[in-house]
Amino acid sequence: MTMKHLFVGLLASSVLTLAACNGTSEKKSESDVHTETTVSNESNAASDQGTFSELFSHYQHLTFALSSDNDKEAANAAKGMLEALPKINTEGFSAEQKSTFDDIAADIQEHSEHIGDNIGNIAHQREHLVILSKDFYDITKEFGTEKPMYKIFCSMYDDNKGAYWLSDSKEVKNPYYGEDMLTCGEVQEELK
């Protein structure tokens, strides 16, 4: 029994020594290891290659553009999502996660293309936001999020069927109605 304790103690001290030699003593969760990227300096931090942050940034741009009734900016945001999708690093995903992501990514691509191709038809762009929001919700639930996100629900959209979107703020800026009913909606869930 004492030999076992000695071995565990040596193993623990070796791990701590290795962590100290690497210049970090932070504990990293398994999901952090999967999505961690090497950033050489502050200017590269914005690109976040390999994580979902660039994709989410374009999604946020899309919801902001639609809440501002700006179909051209919505199309630009959709094109940004199309560019960000192939940058997601899936190497650390399990087979099941990879399959889930591939399904979601195909859906995001399809709906982003529709939004990008429909300048002048903001109602159509908003219809595709409904599915995109479900995709981003699924990504957040499956893979987590780097910062808190809020699921905001508008019960009046689509003849009172309702729809939600994700936001990095609790402030309601409704992308489904824009200036007509900008504050229509309520936070349903906080995602971390």
Order of alpha helices (4+ residues) and beta strands (2+ residues): alpha-alpha-alpha-alpha-alpha-alpha-beta-alpha-beta-beta
